[in-house]
Amino acid sequence: MEEFYPILLKCSLFKNIKQNDYSSLLQCINFHTKNFLTNEYVFLAGDKINYVGIVLSGSLEISKENLAGSRHIIDFLAPSNVFAEGIVCTSERISPVTVRAKEDSTILFIPFERLIKSCGNSCSFHIQLIQNMMMLLGEKNVLLNRKIELLNLKGMREKLATYLLYEMQKQNALTFQIIPNRNELAEYLNISRTSMCRELARMKELEILDYYLNTFKILSLDALKDCLLTN
C-alpha cells in the first residue's frame, strides 16, 4: 500500500492524519483493495452497500437511470476521491446510482462500521476519521446543489463556462485536464454533443479558451466569467 500513500495524503477522508499512522490505521479499519477493468461495474443501482470506497488509480463514472431507462451521468471520480459515503449513512444502504470504471482502476474499500466506531485500542485517528466523514457528507451536499444549479442553467455557453470555472478552481490552475470525453461531458451537462463541440470551437475562436482532447487552457478568465452574464 505504500505506493498509494501520496494518493491517501490528498484524500479528504485522511485529512489531518499523519502518513506515519497509515500502516496502523489501514490495519485497524480492515481495508481491502480490488482492481477493476475498463467498463467493469463497481456496483449497480439497487445493490446494498456496506463500505466506503477510495479511488487509488484510474477513474470512475457515477450514473443514474430514470424510470424510462434514460441514463444521466452524475459525476466523475479521480484518484483520492471518496464514494458511497452518503449511501452507507442511510438506513437501507441501497445504492440509487451505478458506479463504473472508466479505465483500469484500483479501489480501496473500507467497511462502514470500521469508520464510525472506535476500536478497542482507542486509536486517536478514529475520532479524526469520524470528523472527516461528517465533513465529506457536507461537501457532497454542496456538490449536489452545484450540479442542480448547473443543470438549471439555460444557455449552453453558460453551462460550459460554469463547468470549466469549477474545474479550474478545483484544480487551482488555468491549464487542467478533465475526466470526461466529449460524449460524457455532453451527457453530464445534459446538452447535445454536436452543439457543445460547436460552442467550444466558437469559444476557442474568440480566444476565451484553448483545448486539446481532455486538456483545457483558460486564455481569458474575465471573458469566461462574462459568459455567465450574457446567456
ROSE-4610 file (N, C-alpha, C; in Angstrom, 1 decimal, always signed):
// ROSE-4610
residu = [M/M/M/E/E/E/E/E/E/F/F/F/Y/Y/Y/P/P/P/I/I/I/L/L/L/L/L/L/K/K/K/C/C/C/S/S/S/L/L/L/F/F/F/K/K/K/N/N/N/I/I/I/K/K/K/Q/Q/Q/N/N/N/D/D/D/Y/Y/Y/S/S/S/S/S/S/L/L/L/L/L/L/Q/Q/Q/C/C/C/I/I/I/N/N/N/F/F/F/H/H/H/T/T/T/K/K/K/N/N/N/F/F/F/L/L/L/T/T/T/N/N/N/E/E/E/Y/Y/Y/V/V/V/F/F/F/L/L/L/A/A/A/G/G/G/D/D/D/K/K/K/I/I/I/N/N/N/Y/Y/Y/V/V/V/G/G/G/I/I/I/V/V/V/L/L/L/S/S/S/G/G/G/S/S/S/L/L/L/E/E/E/I/I/I/S/S/S/K/K/K/E/E/E/N/N/N/L/L/L/A/A/A/G/G/G/S/S/S/R/R/R/H/H/H/I/I/I/I/I/I/D/D/D/F/F/F/L/L/L/A/A/A/P/P/P/S/S/S/N/N/N/V/V/V/F/F/F/A/A/A/E/E/E/G/G/G/I/I/I/V/V/V/C/C/C/T/T/T/S/S/S/E/E/E/R/R/R/I/I/I/S/S/S/P/P/P/V/V/V/T/T/T/V/V/V/R/R/R/A/A/A/K/K/K/E/E/E/D/D/D/S/S/S/T/T/T/I/I/I/L/L/L/F/F/F/I/I/I/P/P/P/F/F/F/E/E/E/R/R/R/L/L/L/I/I/I/K/K/K/S/S/S/C/C/C/G/G/G/N/N/N/S/S/S/C/C/C/S/S/S/F/F/F/H/H/H/I/I/I/Q/Q/Q/L/L/L/I/I/I/Q/Q/Q/N/N/N/M/M/M/M/M/M/M/M/M/L/L/L/L/L/L/G/G/G/E/E/E/K/K/K/N/N/N/V/V/V/L/L/L/L/L/L/N/N/N/R/R/R/K/K/K/I/I/I/E/E/E/L/L/L/L/L/L/N/N/N/L/L/L/K/K/K/G/G/G/M/M/M/R/R/R/E/E/E/K/K/K/L/L/L/A/A/A/T/T/T/Y/Y/Y/L/L/L/L/L/L/Y/Y/Y/E/E/E/M/M/M/Q/Q/Q/K/K/K/Q/Q/Q/N/N/N/A/A/A/L/L/L/T/T/T/F/F/F/Q/Q/Q/I/I/I/I/I/I/P/P/P/N/N/N/R/R/R/N/N/N/E/E/E/L/L/L/A/A/A/E/E/E/Y/Y/Y/L/L/L/N/N/N/I/I/I/S/S/S/R/R/R/T/T/T/S/S/S/M/M/M/C/C/C/R/R/R/E/E/E/L/L/L/A/A/A/R/R/R/M/M/M/K/K/K/E/E/E/L/L/L/E/E/E/I/I/I/L/L/L/D/D/D/Y/Y/Y/Y/Y/Y/L/L/L/N/N/N/T/T/T/F/F/F/K/K/K/I/I/I/L/L/L/S/S/S/L/L/L/D/D/D/A/A/A/L/L/L/K/K/K/D/D/D/C/C/C/L/L/L/L/L/L/T/T/T/N/N/N]
num = [1/1/1/2/2/2/3/3/3/4/4/4/5/5/5/6/6/6/7/7/7/8/8/8/9/9/9/10/10/10/11/11/11/12/12/12/13/13/13/14/14/14/15/15/15/16/16/16/17/17/17/18/18/18/19/19/19/20/20/20/21/21/21/22/22/22/23/23/23/24/24/24/25/25/25/26/26/26/27/27/27/28/28/28/29/29/29/30/30/30/31/31/31/32/32/32/33/33/33/34/34/34/35/35/35/36/36/36/37/37/37/38/38/38/39/39/39/40/40/40/41/41/41/42/42/42/43/43/43/44/44/44/45/45/45/46/46/46/47/47/47/48/48/48/49/49/49/50/50/50/51/51/51/52/52/52/53/53/53/54/54/54/55/55/55/56/56/56/57/57/57/58/58/58/59/59/59/60/60/60/61/61/61/62/62/62/63/63/63/64/64/64/65/65/65/66/66/66/67/67/67/68/68/68/69/69/69/70/70/70/71/71/71/72/72/72/73/73/73/74/74/74/75/75/75/76/76/76/77/77/77/78/78/78/79/79/79/80/80/80/81/81/81/82/82/82/83/83/83/84/84/84/85/85/85/86/86/86/87/87/87/88/88/88/89/89/89/90/90/90/91/91/91/92/92/92/93/93/93/94/94/94/95/95/95/96/96/96/97/97/97/98/98/98/99/99/99/100/100/100/101/101/101/102/102/102/103/103/103/104/104/104/105/105/105/106/106/106/107/107/107/108/108/108/109/109/109/110/110/110/111/111/111/112/112/112/113/113/113/114/114/114/115/115/115/116/116/116/117/117/117/118/118/118/119/119/119/120/120/120/121/121/121/122/122/122/123/123/123/124/124/124/125/125/125/126/126/126/127/127/127/128/128/128/129/129/129/130/130/130/131/131/131/132/132/132/133/133/133/134/134/134/135/135/135/136/136/136/137/137/137/138/138/138/139/139/139/140/140/140/141/141/141/142/142/142/143/143/143/144/144/144/145/145/145/146/146/146/147/147/147/148/148/148/149/149/149/150/150/150/151/151/151/152/152/152/153/153/153/154/154/154/155/155/155/156/156/156/157/157/157/158/158/158/159/159/159/160/160/160/161/161/161/162/162/162/163/163/163/164/164/164/165/165/165/166/166/166/167/167/167/168/168/168/169/169/169/170/170/170/171/171/171/172/172/172/173/173/173/174/174/174/175/175/175/176/176/176/177/177/177/178/178/178/179/179/179/180/180/180/181/181/181/182/182/182/183/183/183/184/184/184/185/185/185/186/186/186/187/187/187/188/188/188/189/189/189/190/190/190/191/191/191/192/192/192/193/193/193/194/194/194/195/195/195/196/196/196/197/197/197/198/198/198/199/199/199/200/200/200/201/201/201/202/202/202/203/203/203/204/204/204/205/205/205/206/206/206/207/207/207/208/208/208/209/209/209/210/210/210/211/211/211/212/212/212/213/213/213/214/214/214/215/215/215/216/216/216/217/217/217/218/218/218/219/219/219/220/220/220/221/221/221/222/222/222/223/223/223/224/224/224/225/225/225/226/226/226/227/227/227/228/228/228/229/229/229/230/230/230/231/231/231]
x = [+0.8/+0.0/+0.8/+2.1/+3.0/+3.0/+2.9/+2.9/+1.7/+0.6/-0.6/-0.7/+0.3/+0.3/+0.1/+0.8/+0.7/-0.8/-1.5/-2.9/-3.7/-3.5/-4.2/-4.0/-2.8/-2.5/-3.4/-3.9/-4.8/-6.2/-6.5/-7.9/-8.5/-9.7/-10.4/-10.6/-10.8/-11.1/-9.9/-8.7/-7.5/-6.9/-7.7/-7.2/-6.8/-5.7/-5.1/-4.7/-4.5/-3.9/-2.5/-1.5/-0.1/+0.2/+1.0/+1.4/+2.0/+2.7/+3.3/+2.3/+1.0/+0.0/-0.8/-0.5/-1.3/-1.2/-0.1/+0.1/-0.8/-0.8/-1.6/-3.1/-3.4/-4.7/-5.4/-4.7/-5.2/-5.5/-4.6/-4.8/-6.0/-6.2/-7.3/-8.6/-8.7/-10.0/-10.3/-9.4/-9.7/-10.0/-9.2/-9.4/-9.0/-9.5/-9.0/-9.1/-8.3/-8.2/-8.7/-9.2/-9.7/-9.4/-9.0/-8.7/-10.0/-10.3/-11.4/-10.9/-11.4/-11.1/-11.9/-11.5/-12.3/-13.7/-14.7/-16.1/-16.7/-15.9/-16.4/-17.1/-18.2/-19.0/-18.5/-18.4/-18.0/-19.2/-20.4/-21.7/-22.8/-24.0/-25.1/-26.2/-27.0/-28.1/-29.0/-29.4/-30.2/-29.3/-28.0/-27.1/-27.1/-26.9/-26.7/-25.3/-24.9/-23.5/-23.2/-22.1/-21.7/-20.2/-19.8/-18.4/-18.3/-17.2/-16.8/-15.6/-15.6/-14.5/-13.7/-12.4/-11.5/-10.8/-10.8/-10.1/-8.6/-7.8/-6.4/-5.7/-6.3/-5.8/-6.9/-6.8/-7.8/-8.9/-10.1/-11.2/-12.5/-13.5/-14.9/-15.9/-17.0/-18.2/-19.4/-20.1/-21.3/-22.5/-23.5/-24.6/-25.9/-27.0/-28.3/-29.3/-30.2/-31.2/-32.6/-33.4/-34.7/-35.7/-36.9/-37.9/-38.1/-37.8/-37.9/-36.7/-35.6/-34.4/-33.4/-33.6/-32.6/-31.5/-30.3/-29.1/-28.6/-28.2/-27.6/-26.4/-25.3/-24.1/-24.1/-23.9/-23.9/-22.6/-21.5/-20.2/-19.1/-17.9/-16.7/-15.7/-15.0/-14.1/-12.7/-11.8/-10.4/-9.6/-8.4/-7.6/-7.7/-7.9/-8.1/-9.6/-10.5/-11.9/-12.5/-13.5/-14.2/-15.6/-16.2/-17.5/-18.3/-19.6/-20.5/-20.7/-20.0/-20.2/-21.6/-22.3/-23.7/-24.6/-24.3/-25.2/-25.2/-24.0/-23.9/-24.4/-24.7/-25.2/-26.8/-27.4/-28.8/-29.2/-30.5/-31.0/-30.9/-31.2/-31.3/-30.0/-29.2/-27.9/-28.0/-29.1/-29.3/-28.9/-28.0/-27.5/-28.5/-28.7/-29.5/-28.8/-27.5/-26.6/-25.8/-25.3/-24.3/-23.0/-22.0/-20.6/-19.8/-19.2/-18.4/-17.0/-16.1/-14.7/-14.6/-14.1/-13.9/-12.6/-11.7/-10.5/-10.0/-9.0/-8.5/-8.2/-8.8/-8.8/-8.5/-7.9/-7.8/-8.5/-9.3/-10.2/-9.8/-9.8/-9.6/-11.0/-11.4/-12.7/-12.5/-13.3/-13.3/-14.7/-14.8/-16.2/-16.7/-17.9/-18.5/-18.4/-18.7/-18.7/-17.3/-16.2/-14.9/-14.6/-15.4/-15.2/-15.9/-17.0/-17.8/-17.7/-16.9/-16.8/-15.3/-15.0/-13.6/-13.3/-12.1/-11.7/-11.3/-11.0/-10.7/-9.4/-8.5/-7.2/-7.3/-8.5/-8.7/-7.7/-7.5/-6.6/-7.1/-6.2/-6.5/-7.1/-6.7/-7.1/-8.6/-9.2/-10.6/-11.5/-11.2/-12.0/-11.9/-10.6/-10.4/-11.1/-11.2/-11.9/-13.4/-14.0/-15.4/-15.7/-14.8/-14.9/-14.8/-13.8/-13.7/-14.9/-15.5/-16.7/-17.8/-18.0/-19.0/-18.7/-17.4/-17.1/-17.3/-17.0/-17.3/-18.8/-19.6/-21.1/-21.5/-21.0/-21.4/-20.9/-19.7/-19.1/-19.9/-20.3/-21.1/-22.4/-23.0/-24.3/-24.1/-22.9/-22.6/-22.5/-21.8/-21.6/-22.9/-23.8/-25.1/-25.9/-25.8/-26.5/-25.9/-24.6/-23.9/-24.3/-24.5/-24.9/-26.3/-27.2/-28.6/-28.6/-27.8/-27.7/-27.2/-26.2/-25.6/-26.7/-27.5/-28.5/-29.6/-29.8/-30.9/-30.5/-29.2/-28.8/-29.3/-29.7/-30.4/-29.4/-28.4/-27.5/-26.4/-26.1/-25.0/-23.7/-23.3/-22.1/-22.0/-23.1/-23.2/-22.9/-23.4/-23.1/-21.7/-21.1/-19.7/-18.8/-19.1/-18.3/-18.3/-19.5/-19.7/-18.9/-19.0/-18.3/-16.7/-16.3/-14.8/-14.3/-15.1/-14.6/-14.5/-15.5/-15.4/-14.2/-13.9/-12.7/-11.4/-11.4/-10.2/-10.0/-11.1/-11.0/-10.6/-11.2/-10.9/-9.4/-8.9/-7.5/-6.5/-7.1/-6.2/-5.2/-5.6/-4.7/-5.6/-4.9/-5.6/-5.5/-4.6/-4.5/-4.7/-5.7/-6.1/-6.7/-6.8/-7.4/-8.7/-9.7/-11.0/-11.1/-11.9/-12.0/-12.9/-14.1/-15.0/-14.5/-14.8/-14.6/-15.8/-15.8/-16.8/-18.3/-18.4/-19.7/-20.2/-19.3/-19.6/-19.9/-19.1/-19.3/-20.7/-21.1/-22.4/-23.5/-23.3/-24.3/-24.4/-23.2/-23.1/-23.8/-23.7/-24.3/-25.7/-26.1/-27.5/-27.7/-26.7/-26.8/-26.4/-26.6/-26.2/-24.7/-24.1/-22.7/-22.3/-23.0/-22.7/-22.7/-23.8/-23.9/-22.8/-22.5/-21.5/-20.1/-19.8/-18.5/-18.4/-19.5/-19.6/-19.4/-20.0/-19.8/-18.4/-17.8/-16.4/-15.5/-15.8/-15.0/-15.2/-16.4/-16.6/-15.8/-15.8/-15.1/-13.6/-13.2/-11.7/-11.4/-12.3/-12.1/-12.1/-12.9/-12.9/-11.8/-10.9/-9.7/-10.1/-11.2/-11.6/-10.9/-10.7/-10.0/-9.4/-8.5/-7.9/-8.1/-8.0/-8.1/-7.5/-7.1/-6.7/-7.1/-8.0/-8.5/-9.1/-8.6/-9.2/-8.5/-7.5/-6.8/-7.3/-7.7/-8.2/-7.3/-7.2/-6.4/-7.3/-7.5/-8.3/-7.4/-7.7/-6.9/-7.3/-8.6/-9.2/-10.2/-9.7/-10.6/-11.8/-11.5/-12.6/-13.7/-13.2/-14.2/-15.0/-14.3/-15.0/-16.1/-15.8/-16.7/-17.9/-17.6/-18.6/-19.6/-19.2/-20.2/-21.4/-21.1/-22.2/-23.2/-22.9/-23.7/-24.5/-24.1/-24.6/-25.6/-25.9/-26.9/-28.1]
y = [-1.2/+0.0/+1.3/+1.2/+2.3/+3.2/+2.5/+3.2/+4.2/+3.9/+4.7/+5.8/+5.8/+6.8/+8.3/+8.6/+10.0/+10.3/+9.3/+9.5/+9.7/+8.9/+9.0/+10.3/+10.9/+12.2/+13.3/+13.1/+14.0/+13.7/+12.6/+12.1/+12.9/+13.4/+14.1/+13.2/+12.0/+11.1/+10.9/+11.2/+11.0/+12.4/+13.4/+14.7/+14.8/+15.5/+15.7/+14.3/+13.3/+12.1/+11.9/+11.7/+11.7/+10.4/+10.6/+9.4/+8.3/+8.7/+7.6/+6.7/+7.2/+6.4/+5.5/+5.7/+5.0/+3.5/+2.9/+1.5/+0.9/+1.6/+1.1/+1.4/+2.5/+2.9/+1.9/+1.6/+0.7/-0.7/-1.2/-2.5/-2.4/-1.3/-1.2/-1.2/-0.5/-0.4/-1.5/-2.5/-3.8/-3.5/-2.7/-2.4/-3.6/-3.5/-4.3/-3.6/-4.0/-3.3/-4.3/-3.7/-4.5/-3.8/-4.5/-4.0/-4.2/-3.1/-3.2/-2.9/-3.6/-3.4/-2.3/-1.7/-0.7/-1.2/-0.3/-0.6/-1.6/-2.1/-3.1/-2.3/-2.8/-2.2/-2.4/-1.3/-1.4/-1.9/-1.2/-1.7/-1.1/-1.7/-1.2/-0.6/+0.2/+0.8/-0.4/-0.3/-1.3/-2.3/-2.2/-3.0/-2.5/-3.4/-2.9/-2.7/-1.5/-1.1/-1.0/-1.7/-1.7/-1.2/-0.4/+0.0/+1.4/+2.1/+3.3/+3.1/+3.7/+3.4/+4.6/+4.4/+5.5/+5.1/+5.9/+5.7/+5.8/+4.8/+4.8/+5.1/+4.5/+4.8/+4.6/+5.2/+5.2/+6.2/+6.0/+6.9/+6.2/+6.7/+6.1/+7.0/+6.5/+7.3/+6.9/+7.9/+7.6/+8.0/+7.1/+7.5/+6.9/+7.5/+7.1/+7.0/+6.0/+5.8/+6.2/+6.9/+7.3/+6.1/+6.2/+5.2/+4.8/+5.7/+5.5/+4.8/+4.6/+4.0/+4.9/+6.2/+7.2/+7.4/+7.3/+7.4/+8.8/+9.2/+10.5/+10.4/+11.0/+11.0/+12.0/+11.5/+12.3/+12.9/+12.1/+12.7/+11.8/+12.3/+11.5/+11.5/+10.4/+10.3/+10.0/+10.8/+10.6/+10.1/+9.7/+9.2/+10.2/+9.6/+10.3/+10.6/+10.5/+10.8/+9.6/+10.0/+9.1/+8.9/+7.7/+7.5/+6.5/+6.6/+5.7/+6.1/+7.2/+7.6/+8.0/+8.6/+9.0/+7.9/+6.8/+5.7/+4.9/+4.7/+3.9/+4.6/+5.9/+6.6/+6.6/+5.9/+5.7/+4.5/+4.3/+3.2/+1.9/+1.9/+0.7/+0.4/+1.5/+1.4/+0.8/+1.1/+0.7/+1.8/+1.5/+2.5/+3.0/+4.3/+4.8/+5.0/+4.8/+5.1/+3.8/+3.9/+2.9/+3.5/+2.7/+3.2/+2.2/+2.8/+2.0/+2.5/+1.6/+2.0/+2.6/+3.8/+4.4/+3.8/+3.4/+2.8/+1.8/+1.1/+0.2/+0.9/+0.5/+1.2/+0.3/+0.9/+0.2/+1.0/+0.3/+0.9/+0.3/+1.2/+0.8/+0.8/-0.3/-0.4/-0.5/+0.3/+0.3/-0.1/-1.1/-1.4/-0.2/+0.2/+1.4/+1.3/+0.2/+0.0/+0.4/+0.1/+0.4/+1.9/+2.7/+4.1/+4.9/+4.4/+5.2/+4.8/+3.7/+3.2/+3.2/+3.6/+3.5/+2.0/+1.6/+0.3/+0.1/-1.1/-1.4/-0.8/-0.5/+0.1/+1.6/+2.2/+3.7/+4.5/+4.1/+4.8/+6.2/+7.1/+8.6/+9.0/+8.3/+8.7/+8.3/+7.5/+7.1/+8.3/+9.2/+10.4/+11.3/+11.4/+12.2/+11.6/+10.3/+9.7/+10.1/+10.0/+10.3/+11.8/+12.7/+14.1/+14.3/+13.6/+13.7/+13.2/+12.1/+11.6/+12.6/+13.3/+14.4/+15.5/+15.9/+16.9/+16.5/+15.2/+14.7/+14.8/+14.4/+14.4/+15.8/+16.8/+18.2/+18.7/+18.3/+18.7/+18.1/+16.8/+16.2/+16.9/+17.3/+18.1/+19.4/+20.0/+21.3/+20.9/+19.8/+19.4/+19.1/+18.4/+18.1/+19.4/+20.3/+21.6/+22.3/+22.2/+22.8/+22.1/+20.8/+20.1/+20.5/+20.6/+21.1/+22.4/+23.3/+24.7/+24.6/+23.7/+23.6/+23.1/+22.2/+21.6/+22.6/+23.5/+24.5/+25.7/+25.8/+26.9/+26.6/+27.7/+27.6/+27.6/+28.5/+28.7/+27.6/+27.2/+26.1/+26.7/+27.9/+28.6/+28.8/+29.1/+29.4/+28.1/+27.0/+25.7/+25.3/+25.5/+25.1/+26.0/+27.3/+28.2/+27.9/+27.6/+27.2/+26.0/+24.9/+23.7/+23.9/+24.7/+24.9/+25.8/+26.7/+27.5/+26.7/+25.8/+24.9/+24.0/+23.5/+22.6/+23.4/+24.6/+25.5/+25.7/+26.0/+26.3/+25.0/+23.9/+22.7/+22.2/+22.4/+22.0/+23.2/+24.4/+25.5/+25.8/+25.8/+26.0/+26.5/+27.3/+27.8/+26.7/+25.8/+24.7/+23.4/+22.6/+21.5/+20.4/+19.2/+18.1/+17.7/+17.4/+16.9/+15.4/+14.7/+13.3/+12.9/+13.5/+13.0/+13.3/+12.4/+12.8/+13.6/+13.9/+14.8/+14.2/+13.0/+12.4/+12.4/+12.1/+12.0/+13.4/+14.4/+15.8/+16.3/+16.0/+16.4/+15.8/+14.5/+13.8/+14.3/+14.7/+15.2/+16.6/+17.4/+18.7/+18.7/+17.5/+17.3/+18.2/+18.2/+19.0/+18.1/+18.6/+17.9/+17.9/+16.8/+16.7/+17.6/+17.5/+18.3/+19.7/+20.2/+21.6/+22.1/+21.2/+21.5/+21.7/+20.8/+20.9/+22.2/+22.6/+23.8/+25.0/+25.0/+26.1/+26.2/+25.0/+25.0/+25.6/+25.3/+25.8/+27.3/+27.8/+29.3/+30.0/+29.4/+29.9/+29.9/+28.9/+28.9/+30.0/+30.2/+31.3/+32.6/+32.8/+34.1/+34.2/+33.2/+33.2/+33.3/+32.7/+32.6/+31.4/+30.3/+29.2/+28.4/+27.5/+26.6/+25.2/+24.2/+22.8/+21.8/+20.7/+19.6/+18.3/+17.5/+16.4/+16.8/+16.2/+16.5/+17.6/+18.2/+19.3/+20.7/+21.5/+22.8/+23.9/+25.0/+26.2/+27.4/+28.1/+29.3/+30.4/+31.0/+32.1/+33.5/+33.6/+34.9/+34.6/+34.7/+34.4/+35.4/+36.6/+37.6/+37.3/+36.9/+36.6/+35.3/+34.4/+33.2/+33.5/+34.3/+34.8/+35.6/+36.3/+37.1/+36.2/+35.0/+34.0/+33.7/+33.9/+33.7/+34.8/+35.9/+37.1/+37.4/+36.7/+37.0/+36.0/+35.0/+34.0/+34.0]
z = [+0.0/+0.0/+0.0/+0.3/+0.5/-0.8/-2.0/-3.2/-3.4/-2.6/-2.7/-1.6/-0.8/+0.3/-0.2/-1.3/-1.8/-2.2/-2.7/-3.0/-1.7/-0.7/+0.5/+1.2/+1.0/+1.6/+1.0/-0.2/-0.9/-0.6/+0.0/+0.3/+1.5/+1.3/+2.4/+3.6/+3.4/+4.5/+5.4/+4.9/+5.7/+6.1/+6.0/+6.3/+7.8/+8.0/+9.4/+10.1/+9.3/+9.8/+9.2/+10.0/+9.6/+8.8/+7.8/+7.0/+7.8/+8.8/+9.7/+10.3/+10.4/+11.1/+10.1/+8.8/+7.7/+7.9/+8.2/+8.3/+9.4/+10.6/+11.7/+11.4/+10.8/+10.5/+9.5/+8.5/+7.5/+8.0/+8.9/+9.5/+10.4/+11.1/+12.1/+11.4/+10.3/+9.6/+8.7/+8.6/+7.9/+6.4/+5.8/+4.4/+3.4/+2.2/+1.2/-0.2/-1.1/-2.4/-3.5/-4.6/-5.7/-7.0/-8.0/-9.3/-10.2/-11.0/-11.9/-13.3/-14.3/-15.7/-16.3/-17.4/-18.1/-18.3/-18.0/-18.2/-17.2/-16.3/-15.3/-14.2/-13.7/-12.7/-11.3/-10.5/-9.1/-8.3/-8.6/-8.1/-8.9/-8.9/-9.7/-8.8/-9.4/-8.7/-8.1/-6.9/-6.3/-5.4/-5.5/-4.7/-3.3/-2.3/-0.9/-0.7/-0.1/+0.0/+1.5/+1.9/+3.3/+3.5/+2.5/+2.5/+1.9/+2.2/+1.6/+0.7/-0.5/-1.5/-1.7/-2.0/-2.3/-3.6/-4.6/-5.9/-5.7/-5.9/-5.8/-7.1/-8.2/-9.6/-10.5/-11.7/-12.7/-12.5/-13.0/-12.8/-12.9/-12.2/-12.2/-12.7/-13.1/-13.6/-12.7/-12.2/-11.4/-12.3/-12.5/-13.3/-12.7/-13.2/-12.7/-13.9/-13.8/-14.8/-14.2/-15.1/-14.6/-14.9/-14.6/-14.8/-16.3/-17.2/-18.6/-19.2/-18.3/-18.8/-19.3/-19.3/-19.8/-18.7/-19.2/-18.3/-18.2/-17.0/-16.8/-15.9/-16.4/-15.6/-14.5/-13.3/-12.1/-11.8/-11.9/-11.5/-12.0/-12.0/-12.3/-11.1/-10.9/-9.8/-10.2/-9.6/-9.9/-8.7/-8.8/-7.6/-6.4/-5.3/-4.0/-3.7/-4.7/-4.5/-3.7/-2.8/-2.0/-2.5/-2.4/-2.9/-2.0/-2.1/-1.3/+0.1/+0.6/+2.0/+2.3/+1.3/+1.5/+1.5/+0.8/+0.7/+2.0/+2.6/+3.8/+5.0/+4.9/+6.0/+6.0/+5.1/+5.0/+5.8/+6.1/+6.9/+6.1/+4.8/+4.0/+3.3/+3.0/+2.3/+0.9/+0.2/-1.1/-2.1/-3.0/-3.9/-4.9/-5.1/-6.1/-7.4/-7.4/-8.6/-9.0/-10.2/-10.7/-10.8/-10.4/-10.5/-11.4/-12.4/-13.4/-13.6/-13.8/-14.1/-15.5/-15.6/-17.0/-17.6/-16.8/-17.2/-16.2/-16.4/-15.4/-14.1/-13.0/-11.8/-10.6/-9.5/-8.3/-7.2/-6.4/-5.4/-4.0/-3.0/-1.7/-1.0/-0.4/+0.3/+1.8/+2.5/+4.0/+4.5/+5.3/+5.9/+6.7/+6.4/+7.1/+8.6/+9.2/+10.6/+11.2/+10.5/+11.0/+10.9/+10.2/+10.1/+11.1/+11.6/+12.6/+14.0/+14.3/+15.6/+16.0/+17.2/+17.7/+18.0/+17.8/+18.1/+19.6/+19.9/+21.3/+21.8/+20.8/+21.1/+21.3/+21.1/+21.3/+20.4/+19.2/+18.3/+18.1/+18.2/+18.1/+16.8/+15.7/+14.4/+14.1/+14.9/+14.7/+14.8/+15.8/+16.0/+14.8/+14.3/+13.1/+11.9/+11.8/+10.6/+10.7/+11.9/+12.0/+11.7/+12.1/+11.8/+10.3/+9.7/+8.2/+7.5/+8.0/+7.3/+7.3/+8.5/+8.5/+7.6/+7.4/+6.5/+5.1/+4.7/+3.4/+3.0/+4.0/+3.7/+3.4/+4.2/+3.9/+2.6/+2.2/+0.9/-0.2/-0.1/-1.2/-1.3/-0.2/-0.3/-1.1/-0.9/-1.6/-3.1/-3.4/-4.8/-5.5/-4.8/-5.3/-5.7/-4.8/-5.1/-6.3/-6.4/-7.6/-8.9/-8.8/-10.0/-10.4/-9.4/-9.7/-10.4/-9.8/-10.4/-11.8/-12.1/-13.4/-14.4/-14.0/-14.9/-15.1/-14.2/-14.4/-15.3/-15.6/-16.5/-17.9/-18.6/-19.9/-21.0/-21.0/-22.2/-22.2/-23.4/-23.5/-23.1/-23.5/-23.2/-21.7/-21.1/-19.7/-18.9/-19.4/-18.7/-18.9/-20.1/-20.3/-19.5/-19.4/-18.6/-17.2/-16.7/-15.3/-14.9/-15.8/-15.6/-15.6/-16.6/-16.7/-15.6/-15.1/-14.0/-12.7/-12.6/-11.4/-11.4/-12.6/-12.7/-12.5/-13.0/-12.8/-11.3/-10.6/-9.2/-8.4/-8.8/-8.1/-8.3/-9.5/-9.7/-9.5/-9.3/-8.9/-10.0/-11.3/-12.4/-13.6/-14.5/-15.7/-16.8/-16.7/-17.6/-16.8/-17.2/-16.4/-17.4/-16.8/-17.6/-16.9/-17.7/-17.2/-17.5/-16.7/-16.8/-18.0/-18.2/-19.2/-20.7/-21.6/-23.0/-23.5/-24.8/-25.3/-25.1/-25.4/-25.2/-23.8/-22.9/-21.5/-20.9/-21.4/-20.9/-21.3/-22.6/-23.1/-22.3/-22.0/-21.2/-19.7/-19.2/-17.8/-17.8/-18.8/-18.9/-19.4/-19.9/-20.5/-21.7/-22.6/-23.8/-25.0/-26.2/-27.4/-27.6/-27.9/-28.1/-29.3/-30.4/-31.6/-31.4/-30.7/-30.4/-29.4/-28.5/-27.5/-28.1/-29.1/-29.8/-30.6/-31.2/-32.0/-31.1/-29.9/-28.9/-28.4/-28.1/-27.7/-28.8/-30.0/-31.2/-31.2/-31.0/-31.0/-29.9/-28.7/-27.6/-27.8/-28.6/-28.9/-29.9/-30.9/-31.9/-31.3/-30.2/-29.5/-28.5/-28.5/-27.6/-26.1/-25.8/-24.4/-23.8/-24.6/-24.1/-25.2/-24.9/-25.9/-25.3/-26.2/-25.7/-26.7/-26.2/-27.0/-26.2/-26.9/-26.2/-24.9/-23.8/-22.4/-21.7/-22.3/-21.7/-22.1/-21.1/-21.4/-20.8/-21.5/-21.0/-21.1/-20.0/-19.9/-20.4/-21.5/-22.1/-21.5/-21.3/-20.7/-19.6/-18.4/-17.3/-17.2/-17.5/-17.5/-18.6/-19.7/-20.8/-20.5/-19.8/-19.4/-18.4/-17.4/-16.4/-17.1/-18.1/-18.8/-19.4/-19.8/-20.4/-19.4/-18.2/-17.2/-17.1/-17.8/-17.7/-19.0/-20.1/-21.4/-21.9/-21.1/-21.6/-20.8]
